[in-house]
Structures are given as C-alpha cells and as structure tokens.
Amino acid sequence: MKCFKKVLKVIGIIAAIAAVVAGVYFAIKKFQEKKAAKANDEECYVSCSCCEAEA
C-alpha cells in the first residue's frame, strides 16, 4: 500500500509540473501572436504620396 501511495505521489508531481509547463507555453505563444500581429500591422502600412498627388 505504501508503494502505491508513492507511485501516485510521483504521478501527481509529474502532472503538476506538466500543467505548469503547458501554462507557460500557452502564455508565451499568446504573447508572441499579439506581438507578431502588431508588427504585421506596422509592416503592411505603406504611405503613397503619388496617389494623393493625382487627385
């Protein structure tokens, strides 16, 4: 019975560590997506004075 409790304790610790790692991964992924979206908005903007001169 003691061995079974130790095994469950080890599995619980591994599951807790995996949950923390997954949480950090998703937080970093979300942060990078926001940062990439902001960078793409700035890169896609092109000011064209030639179109304004013709009008």
Phi, psi and omega in degrees: 000324180293322180296320179297319179295321179295319179297316178296322179295317179295317178296320178297318178295317179297318179296320179295318179295319179297322179294320179294316179298318179295319178298316178295319179300311182292326178294317179293319180298317180295319179296318180293324178295318178296318181294320180292322179295320179293319180294321180294323178297319181289324182286329185279346182279124179232125177270124183240106181278344180293325179290325180287329182288328181284333185280000000 
